[in-house]
Amino acid sequence: MGQAVAYVIHPDNRQDPLPRPPETCLQEACGLVEAIGVNVEFADITPVNRPRAGTFIGKGYAEMLKEKAEEDDHPLIVINTSLAPVQQRNLEMITGCKVIDRTALILEIFGARANTHAGRLQVELAALSFQRSRLVRSWTHLERQRGGGGFLGGPGERQIELDRRMLMQRVKQIRRELTDVERTRLLQRQNRDRAETPTLALIGYTNAGKSTLFNALTGAGVLSKDMLFATLDPTMRALKLSSSRKVVLADTVGFISQLPTELVEAFKSTLEEVVSADLLIHVHDASSPLLLEEADDVFKVLQDLGIDEETLATRVVHVFNKADIAGDIAATVCERFTEPVMISALTGEGIADLENRIEHLLSIQDHILKITLPPHEGAARAWLFSQGRVHHTFMQDNGCEEMEVTLSEADYARFTARWPELMLD
């Protein structure tokens, strides 16, 4: 059996133009199709001066697709925009092929990539939310009625109402299961908060190299491929910086333009790691000619999650990845971002600079403690060596030890609460 084939059509909507060229949109759509193992047999851009209520694209163009599809044994047709249910149905009737829009395509990719129980639940919730709007006038079999015997039975219950009720029951069940997942993740975050372990979240446009950077920093071995949405489920690993500071690094799902609202809503529990992170490491593809547009798409999703611009300005580290193949593209846009770090996650170039930048931001509120410990305070000395970064010590003739040590704000508060007498002059 041969590989499945698809036609990819990008409607260039002149009434509501996108901020990126149609050719780039088509190329990205083809990448999404190939990400689910489907071969792109035909890709084209069709101008749409005014979207048609019944088909979105022109009826003549749809007829052309029908004739061409008959030669290729009725392939899958992907329309790179959001279609109304009636538009999808009409296009299927005209072309005689299965037709899906951009939202359904992304949902298909997420469904194929989800490996964890929570990931599969979130994808199913998004898919059901998407399908719920498609039950209206989508299929003729949904117009059948059941029951209703005698004069008092009434017309009975429509098949569409039965399907909608079953769908809603499944949605409620998934939401209950996701509530348990959210509770578990909340407890994990609270444990990290109690341990005062900073959390860093990798964010960025899909295929920017987040997983490759994650592997370079942690050695986790997470799947990283030159493919859109190569990884879906979030991964978290402990990371020890060069200063011995311990942090937790989270690799999150990549963002994309026109991300379906169903997915944003369903994945909010996963993206809570982004909202609660101490630092957001925004990984940009420095080799992309659409670097600014991709950055704007990421900002839009973050704003949907409730992160405002002021918070972004103080918590984001901008990382320009793929510096080894970027050329002069990134240099022209660096001025827009605050203190960007140029790296190549593949070769390791700039990784040390990134760690230093992270360490600097995390240490802004650190305390440098200069203290003299009497000989009998061995417990305090051991605690400082364990929790702090000792810069130097000096042993006095009377047996007391002078120490200079850097403590995080939380550890400084712990030390002063446990040994208040040592803080007195």
LINKARA-V907947 format. One record per helix or strand of 2 or more residues. SS is the DSSP state (H for helix, E for strand). FROM is the first residue (numbers start at 0). TO is the last residue. If there is no record, write none. Layout:
# LINKARA-V907947
ss,from,to
SS,FROM,TO
SS,FROM,TO
This chain:
# LINKARA-V907947
ss,from,to
E,4,12
H,21,33
E,38,47
H,58,70
E,75,78
H,84,94
E,98,100
H,101,112
H,116,131
H,139,142
E,144,145
E,156,157
H,158,193
E,197,204
H,209,217
E,234,239
E,245,250
H,260,265
H,267,275
E,278,284
H,290,303
H,308,314
E,315,320
H,322,324
H,329,331
H,333,335
E,340,341
H,350,361
E,366,372
H,377,386
E,388,394
E,400,406
H,408,417
H,419,422
